[in-house]
């Protein structure tokens, strides 16, 4: 789409909230009006083509931008690269689901509270900025980051936390927009990007699960299963519906609920017992109205104790620890 956005001129036009990339990310929001919208192209649905010369020129430019925003092919990794990256994840003691507001950021912790790896590195973008905490417990260690998918609320910490720029990111190979491609290309230029699309792979105590849902970033990214030193199992799926996660013949002791408590497809993973704990990474007052009552009820009825990083089911917001 080509959108013409300008300040409101007093005429009845659709309202548009938009955010431009700043040095610290997409943190500032502007309000304007939509003056015009033209459909340029779609790889999935050819549809009607623009007829005017101006629209045709815009289509050519848009296709060039889309091509430039593709995933860096030189960063696609093999099994050896991934195994080497995650070699230090053989002894996971517990997980920290960080309170990052309406976003997702989990740290896998080893002995003596040593951070081993991260699952997502999110931070709220502008229109959910009010959900961000005033401070965080994110450590400064340079450890691998496993990205569930290329939505900004799962990777926006790239602009918020300096350590993420010096970390190596293991990510799904997905279609990118210009904003995501900017991050991917910066990581690839410093040899800190590994793209994985090789299916299920177990390394140490972590099993990478290559999600196989519809062609959307939520459902065809990466999930992980982590086996703690206690023998308990945790499942982290990002925003993937449970129907998109490769099936596992396991009962789980811990679960980071899909998509911040949004509605989902598929059966809720089976808990290992009455004390099985699930956490929703969510920001109270977010514009999506997460978590949804129906999603919470499905997890509760499925046998899970449901908690959240926001002050929704607990007296106060904050990090939630799984495994201690």
VOPAGU-2260 file (C-alpha; in pm, 1 decimal, decimal comma):
REM VOPAGU-2260
SITE   aa  ch    i         X         Y         Z
SITE  UNK   A    0       0,0       0,0       0,0
SITE  UNK   A    1     102,9     360,3     -60,2
SITE  UNK   A    2     -45,2     585,8     208,9
SITE  UNK   A    3     -53,6     964,6     187,6
SITE  UNK   A    4     -46,5    1097,3     544,3
SITE  UNK   A    5     -51,3    1463,7     644,1
SITE  UNK   A    6    -162,3    1681,7     936,4
SITE  UNK   A    7    -535,2    1709,9     989,3
SITE  UNK   A    8    -689,8    1988,5     780,1
SITE  UNK   A    9   -1029,9    1997,5     948,1
SITE  UNK   A   10   -1199,3    1777,8     687,8
SITE  UNK   A   11   -1350,0    1440,3     785,2
SITE  UNK   A   12   -1065,2    1201,9     705,8
SITE  UNK   A   13    -956,0     874,2     871,1
SITE  UNK   A   14    -722,6     928,6    1166,1
SITE  UNK   A   15    -373,7     777,5    1136,7
SITE  UNK   A   16    -130,8     717,5    1421,0
SITE  UNK   A   17     221,6     663,5    1290,9
SITE  UNK   A   18     570,1     623,7    1432,4
SITE  UNK   A   19     907,1     701,5    1277,1
SITE  UNK   A   20    1231,0     524,3    1363,9
SITE  UNK   A   21    1444,6     723,4    1608,1
SITE  UNK   A   22    1789,2     632,0    1747,5
SITE  UNK   A   23    1615,2     463,0    2041,5
SITE  UNK   A   24    1356,5     284,3    1827,2
SITE  UNK   A   25     990,3     338,8    1749,8
SITE  UNK   A   26     915,3     532,2    2065,4
SITE  UNK   A   27     740,5     849,8    1946,6
SITE  UNK   A   28     391,1     856,9    1803,3
SITE  UNK   A   29     231,5    1115,4    1576,6
SITE  UNK   A   30    -129,6    1172,9    1475,6
SITE  UNK   A   31    -240,4    1276,4    1130,5
SITE  UNK   A   32    -500,6    1212,8     863,6
SITE  UNK   A   33    -513,2     969,9     572,7
SITE  UNK   A   34    -545,3    1167,0     248,7
SITE  UNK   A   35    -516,0     875,4       4,2
SITE  UNK   A   36    -441,0     502,6      -8,2
SITE  UNK   A   37    -332,9     312,5    -318,9
SITE  UNK   A   38    -285,6     -61,6    -347,6
SITE  UNK   A   39      51,2    -125,9    -508,5
SITE  UNK   A   40     109,4    -501,4    -519,4
SITE  UNK   A   41      82,3    -828,3    -329,7
SITE  UNK   A   42     287,2   -1141,9    -380,6
SITE  UNK   A   43      -6,9   -1349,6    -254,9
SITE  UNK   A   44    -288,7   -1181,9    -447,6
SITE  UNK   A   45    -200,9   -1015,4    -781,5
SITE  UNK   A   46    -528,3    -821,8    -784,2
SITE  UNK   A   47    -587,5    -510,6    -994,3
SITE  UNK   A   48    -275,3    -329,6   -1109,1
SITE  UNK   A   49    -233,9      50,5   -1085,5
SITE  UNK   A   50    -312,5     228,3   -1411,1
SITE  UNK   A   51    -166,3     574,4   -1368,4
SITE  UNK   A   52     197,4     639,8   -1444,9
SITE  UNK   A   53     251,3     775,4   -1094,2
SITE  UNK   A   54     108,7     464,2    -931,8
SITE  UNK   A   55     315,1     241,0   -1160,0
SITE  UNK   A   56     627,9     427,3   -1054,7
SITE  UNK   A   57     533,7     387,4    -689,1
SITE  UNK   A   58     479,6      15,2    -745,1
SITE  UNK   A   59     827,0     -19,8    -892,3
SITE  UNK   A   60     975,7     161,2    -593,9
SITE  UNK   A   61     777,0     -51,2    -349,7
SITE  UNK   A   62     894,3    -373,2    -516,4
SITE  UNK   A   63    1253,1    -251,2    -497,1
SITE  UNK   A   64    1210,1    -180,5    -124,9
SITE  UNK   A   65    1054,2    -523,0     -67,3
SITE  UNK   A   66    1341,7    -692,0    -250,0
SITE  UNK   A   67    1599,2    -498,3     -47,8
SITE  UNK   A   68    1417,9    -598,2     272,6
SITE  UNK   A   69    1451,7    -973,4     215,3
SITE  UNK   A   70    1628,3   -1186,3     475,3
SITE  UNK   A   71    2010,2   -1177,2     426,1
SITE  UNK   A   72    2077,7   -1505,0     247,9
SITE  UNK   A   73    2439,8   -1513,2     363,2
SITE  UNK   A   74    2316,9   -1537,3     723,7
SITE  UNK   A   75    2123,1   -1863,6     679,0
SITE  UNK   A   76    2295,7   -2108,3     913,2
SITE  UNK   A   77    2356,2   -2480,0     927,1
SITE  UNK   A   78    2332,5   -2724,0    1214,7
SITE  UNK   A   79    2699,9   -2684,8    1309,6
SITE  UNK   A   80    2667,4   -2307,0    1349,2
SITE  UNK   A   81    2357,9   -2333,7    1567,1
SITE  UNK   A   82    2503,0   -2612,2    1779,4
SITE  UNK   A   83    2812,6   -2404,2    1843,8
SITE  UNK   A   84    2606,9   -2096,3    1935,1
SITE  UNK   A   85    2393,2   -2280,3    2192,0
SITE  UNK   A   86    2668,3   -2501,3    2331,2
SITE  UNK   A   87    2650,8   -2335,5    2674,2
SITE  UNK   A   88    2282,3   -2413,8    2734,6
SITE  UNK   A   89    2324,8   -2764,2    2876,1
SITE  UNK   A   90    2246,1   -2669,7    3238,6
SITE  UNK   A   91    1941,8   -2444,3    3270,6
SITE  UNK   A   92    1833,3   -2387,7    3630,2
SITE  UNK   A   93    1538,1   -2154,7    3576,3
SITE  UNK   A   94    1382,6   -1897,4    3343,0
SITE  UNK   A   95    1308,9   -1530,0    3400,8
SITE  UNK   A   96    1009,0   -1389,9    3215,8
SITE  UNK   A   97    1098,8   -1022,0    3231,3
SITE  UNK   A   98     844,3    -749,6    3283,7
SITE  UNK   A   99     891,7    -546,4    2966,3
SITE  UNK   A  100     535,3    -425,9    2933,6
SITE  UNK   A  101     354,2    -524,1    2614,3
SITE  UNK   A  102     642,9    -724,7    2471,1
SITE  UNK   A  103     834,2   -1048,6    2527,6
SITE  UNK   A  104    1180,6   -1103,2    2680,0
SITE  UNK   A  105    1288,6   -1423,7    2857,1
SITE  UNK   A  106    1631,4   -1516,3    2996,0
SITE  UNK   A  107    1748,0   -1875,3    3040,1
SITE  UNK   A  108    1951,7   -1893,6    3360,6
SITE  UNK   A  109    2225,5   -2138,4    3460,5
SITE  UNK   A  110    2406,3   -2215,8    3782,5
SITE  UNK   A  111    2485,6   -1930,9    4022,3
SITE  UNK   A  112    2232,9   -1710,4    3839,3
SITE  UNK   A  113    2444,8   -1701,4    3524,5
SITE  UNK   A  114    2251,1   -1590,6    3212,4
SITE  UNK   A  115    2293,1   -1842,6    2929,7
SITE  UNK   A  116    2066,7   -1725,5    2647,6
SITE  UNK   A  117    1762,3   -1513,3    2578,2
SITE  UNK   A  118    1435,5   -1594,5    2405,9
SITE  UNK   A  119    1321,4   -1275,8    2234,7
SITE  UNK   A  120    1446,1    -929,5    2322,7
SITE  UNK   A  121    1129,5    -723,8    2312,7
SITE  UNK   A  122    1025,9    -378,4    2426,7
SITE  UNK   A  123     696,8    -193,2    2368,1
SITE  UNK   A  124     666,0      18,4    2054,5
SITE  UNK   A  125     516,8     365,6    2062,6
SITE  UNK   A  126     144,1     297,4    2088,0
SITE  UNK   A  127     200,6      63,6    2383,2
SITE  UNK   A  128     483,4     270,9    2526,9
SITE  UNK   A  129     285,5     351,1    2841,4
SITE  UNK   A  130     304,7     -17,7    2939,8
SITE  UNK   A  131     685,9     -12,9    2967,7
SITE  UNK   A  132     832,3     -50,1    3318,9
SITE  UNK   A  133    1033,8     230,6    3475,0
SITE  UNK   A  134    1328,8      -6,9    3522,8
SITE  UNK   A  135    1426,6    -360,0    3424,6
SITE  UNK   A  136    1646,0    -645,5    3543,9
SITE  UNK   A  137    1791,8    -719,6    3200,2
SITE  UNK   A  138    2154,6    -828,4    3246,0
SITE  UNK   A  139    2443,9    -695,7    3037,6
SITE  UNK   A  140    2603,1   -1030,1    2946,0
SITE  UNK   A  141    2670,9   -1092,1    2577,2
SITE  UNK   A  142    2474,7   -1414,2    2529,5
SITE  UNK   A  143    2281,3   -1562,1    2234,3
SITE  UNK   A  144    1932,4   -1435,7    2155,0
SITE  UNK   A  145    1679,9   -1677,6    2006,7
SITE  UNK   A  146    1412,9   -1474,2    1825,8
SITE  UNK   A  147    1067,0   -1626,7    1798,7
SITE  UNK   A  148     965,8   -1411,2    1501,2
SITE  UNK   A  149    1031,6   -1070,8    1349,0
SITE  UNK   A  150     754,8    -866,3    1513,0
SITE  UNK   A  151     892,4    -555,5    1678,8
SITE  UNK   A  152     747,7    -619,5    2024,5
SITE  UNK   A  153     976,6    -923,6    2029,2
SITE  UNK   A  154    1291,0    -752,7    1894,3
SITE  UNK   A  155    1252,4    -383,5    1982,0
SITE  UNK   A  156    1499,4    -431,0    2267,2
SITE  UNK   A  157    1763,5    -406,9    1994,2
SITE  UNK   A  158    1722,0     -30,4    2031,8
SITE  UNK   A  159    1659,3     -28,4    2407,8
SITE  UNK   A  160    1940,8    -250,4    2540,6
SITE  UNK   A  161    2294,1    -190,1    2403,3
SITE  UNK   A  162    2405,6    -546,9    2481,0
SITE  UNK   A  163    2166,0    -685,1    2219,5
SITE  UNK   A  164    2367,2    -522,5    1938,8
SITE  UNK   A  165    2676,6    -720,0    2039,6
SITE  UNK   A  166    2485,9   -1046,3    2085,6
SITE  UNK   A  167    2443,8   -1313,0    1819,6
SITE  UNK   A  168    2083,3   -1358,9    1714,6
SITE  UNK   A  169    1938,6   -1693,8    1606,8
SITE  UNK   A  170    1623,2   -1613,2    1411,7
SITE  UNK   A  171    1367,7   -1767,5    1177,9
SITE  UNK   A  172    1410,5   -1700,5     806,6
SITE  UNK   A  173    1101,3   -1491,1     734,3
SITE  UNK   A  174     978,9   -1215,7     506,1
SITE  UNK   A  175    1090,7    -883,1     649,1
SITE  UNK   A  176     971,0    -527,5     626,4
SITE  UNK   A  177    1217,0    -239,2     588,3
SITE  UNK   A  178    1233,6    -183,5     965,4
SITE  UNK   A  179    1313,3    -546,2    1042,2
SITE  UNK   A  180    1557,6    -563,2     752,1
SITE  UNK   A  181    1748,1    -268,8     898,1
SITE  UNK   A  182    1806,7    -470,8    1215,1
SITE  UNK   A  183    1881,6    -792,9    1024,7
SITE  UNK   A  184    2132,7    -627,8     792,4
SITE  UNK   A  185    2309,0    -454,9    1079,2
SITE  UNK   A  186    2344,9    -787,0    1260,8
SITE  UNK   A  187    2450,9    -969,9     944,4
SITE  UNK   A  188    2717,0    -707,7     868,0
SITE  UNK   A  189    2885,0    -786,9    1200,6
SITE  UNK   A  190    2837,9   -1165,6    1160,6
SITE  UNK   A  191    2585,3   -1173,1    1444,8
SITE  UNK   A  192    2285,8   -1313,5    1258,5
SITE  UNK   A  193    2206,9   -1683,0    1211,9
SITE  UNK   A  194    1890,6   -1773,9    1024,4
SITE  UNK   A  195    1743,6   -2116,3    1101,0
SITE  UNK   A  196    1483,4   -2300,4     897,0
SITE  UNK   A  197    1614,1   -2653,4     938,8
SITE  UNK   A  198    1335,9   -2803,6    1147,2
SITE  UNK   A  199    1353,9   -2939,4    1500,7
SITE  UNK   A  200    1701,8   -2938,3    1656,2
SITE  UNK   A  201    1811,5   -3024,2    2011,4
SITE  UNK   A  202    2123,1   -2859,6    2152,5
SITE  UNK   A  203    2211,3   -2902,1    2517,9
SITE  UNK   A  204    1893,5   -2852,6    2718,2
SITE  UNK   A  205    1720,8   -2653,1    2442,7
SITE  UNK   A  206    1512,1   -2791,6    2158,2
SITE  UNK   A  207    1443,0   -2554,8    1869,8
SITE  UNK   A  208    1097,0   -2604,8    1724,8
SITE  UNK   A  209    1048,7   -2477,0    1369,7
SITE  UNK   A  210     682,8   -2369,4    1366,0
SITE  UNK   A  211     485,9   -2472,2    1061,3
SITE  UNK   A  212     168,4   -2265,0    1064,3
SITE  UNK   A  213      17,6   -2035,2     801,2
SITE  UNK   A  214     236,5   -1792,8     614,4
SITE  UNK   A  215     242,3   -1521,5     878,1
SITE  UNK   A  216     528,6   -1420,1    1100,8
SITE  UNK   A  217     346,7   -1529,0    1416,7
SITE  UNK   A  218     299,3   -1889,0    1313,9
SITE  UNK   A  219     609,4   -1980,3    1113,1
SITE  UNK   A  220     881,8   -1866,7    1352,1
SITE  UNK   A  221    1073,0   -2048,8    1625,3
SITE  UNK   A  222     957,3   -2192,7    1956,9
SITE  UNK   A  223    1176,0   -2363,5    2215,6
SITE  UNK   A  224    1146,2   -2633,4    2477,0
SITE  UNK   A  225    1390,3   -2606,6    2766,3
SITE  UNK   A  226    1464,0   -2894,2    3003,2
SITE  UNK   A  227    1575,8   -2764,5    3341,9
SITE  UNK   A  228    1833,3   -2939,1    3561,4
SITE  UNK   A  229    1541,4   -3039,4    3782,6
SITE  UNK   A  230    1403,4   -3240,4    3492,1
SITE  UNK   A  231    1107,1   -3006,4    3450,3
SITE  UNK   A  232    1015,5   -2882,1    3104,2
SITE  UNK   A  233     925,5   -2533,9    2984,3
SITE  UNK   A  234     763,1   -2439,8    2652,8
SITE  UNK   A  235     804,6   -2095,1    2498,2
SITE  UNK   A  236     620,3   -2026,8    2173,2
SITE  UNK   A  237     635,0   -1651,5    2111,1
SITE  UNK   A  238     316,3   -1554,1    1928,2
SITE  UNK   A  239     263,1   -1889,3    1756,3
SITE  UNK   A  240     -72,5   -2056,8    1798,8
SITE  UNK   A  241     -31,7   -2395,1    1960,4
SITE  UNK   A  242    -157,9   -2559,7    1641,7
SITE  UNK   A  243     152,2   -2423,9    1463,0
SITE  UNK   A  244     406,9   -2566,5    1709,1
SITE  UNK   A  245     543,7   -2912,0    1623,0
SITE  UNK   A  246     376,3   -3158,3    1857,2
SITE  UNK   A  247     575,6   -3283,1    2154,0
SITE  UNK   A  248     508,1   -3606,7    2345,0
SITE  UNK   A  249     570,3   -3429,4    2675,4
SITE  UNK   A  250     382,8   -3282,8    2966,3
SITE  UNK   A  251     508,5   -2936,6    3057,9
SITE  UNK   A  252     573,3   -2784,5    3398,2
SITE  UNK   A  253     605,1   -2427,8    3271,1
SITE  UNK   A  254     455,1   -2236,1    2981,8
SITE  UNK   A  255     492,6   -1883,9    2849,3
SITE  UNK   A  256     144,1   -1830,6    2708,3
SITE  UNK   A  257     116,0   -1762,6    2336,4
SITE  UNK   A  258      74,3   -1410,5    2197,6
SITE  UNK   A  259      43,4   -1220,7    2527,3
SITE  UNK   A  260    -283,3   -1395,6    2605,8
SITE  UNK   A  261    -450,5   -1334,9    2268,8
SITE  UNK   A  262    -697,9   -1574,7    2112,2
SITE  UNK   A  263    -529,4   -1875,5    1951,7
SITE  UNK   A  264    -589,8   -2198,9    1761,6
SITE  UNK   A  265    -498,5   -2547,9    1873,8
SITE  UNK   A  266    -512,4   -2728,0    2206,2
SITE  UNK   A  267    -343,3   -2582,9    2512,3
SITE  UNK   A  268     -25,5   -2784,3    2592,6
SITE  UNK   A  269     -77,7   -3040,8    2865,1
SITE  UNK   A  270      46,6   -2947,9    3214,5
SITE  UNK   A  271     251,7   -3194,4    3415,4
SITE  UNK   A  272      46,7   -3145,4    3730,8
SITE  UNK   A  273    -166,0   -2914,8    3942,1
SITE  UNK   A  274     130,2   -2687,1    4016,8
SITE  UNK   A  275     217,9   -2630,9    3652,3
SITE  UNK   A  276     265,6   -2257,3    3605,0
SITE  UNK   A  277     199,4   -2045,4    3297,1
SITE  UNK   A  278     299,6   -1681,4    3252,6
SITE  UNK   A  279     150,2   -1422,9    3020,6
SITE  UNK   A  280     404,8   -1160,8    2913,9
SITE  UNK   A  281     179,2    -857,8    2880,8
SITE  UNK   A  282     145,0    -488,0    2952,7
SITE  UNK   A  283    -160,3    -371,3    3142,4
SITE  UNK   A  284    -367,8    -122,3    2943,4
SITE  UNK   A  285    -227,0    -226,8    2603,8
SITE  UNK   A  286    -423,3    -128,3    2293,3
SITE  UNK   A  287    -490,8    -492,6    2198,8
SITE  UNK   A  288    -679,1    -558,5    2523,3
SITE  UNK   A  289    -461,7    -860,1    2600,6
SITE  UNK   A  290    -504,9   -1094,6    2773,5
SITE  UNK   A  291    -841,8   -1211,4    2646,4
SITE  UNK   A  292   -1075,9   -1370,0    2898,9
SITE  UNK   A  293   -1139,7   -1664,4    2668,1
SITE  UNK   A  294    -768,2   -1739,4    2632,1
SITE  UNK   A  295    -713,3   -1720,7    3008,0
SITE  UNK   A  296   -1009,3   -1951,7    3067,4
SITE  UNK   A  297    -879,7   -2205,4    2814,6
SITE  UNK   A  298    -548,0   -2225,6    2998,8
SITE  UNK   A  299    -714,6   -2242,6    3340,9
SITE  UNK   A  300    -956,6   -2510,2    3223,5
SITE  UNK   A  301    -660,1   -2694,8    3072,5
SITE  UNK   A  302    -508,1   -2731,9    3417,0
SITE  UNK   A  303    -264,2   -2439,3    3423,6
SITE  UNK   A  304    -212,7   -2188,8    3700,6
SITE  UNK   A  305    -215,0   -1858,4    3511,4
SITE  UNK   A  306       0,5   -1561,7    3608,9
SITE  UNK   A  307     118,9   -1248,9    3427,4
SITE  UNK   A  308     402,7    -999,0    3429,8
SITE  UNK   A  309     141,7    -723,9    3466,3
SITE  UNK   A  310     -61,4    -664,9    3781,6
SITE  UNK   A  311    -355,9    -858,8    3645,7
SITE  UNK   A  312    -353,8   -1179,4    3850,0
SITE  UNK   A  313    -100,7   -1061,4    4110,6
SITE  UNK   A  314     -89,8    -757,3    4340,8
SITE  UNK   A  315     203,8    -599,7    4156,2
SITE  UNK   A  316     370,1    -622,6    3816,3
SITE  UNK   A  317     721,1    -761,0    3776,6
SITE  UNK   A  318     944,0   -1041,0    3651,6
SITE  UNK   A  319     812,9   -1395,0    3691,2
SITE  UNK   A  320    1053,8   -1680,5    3757,7
SITE  UNK   A  321     989,1   -2032,3    3634,2
SITE  UNK   A  322    1180,2   -2314,4    3802,4
SITE  UNK   A  323    1245,8   -2183,2    4154,3
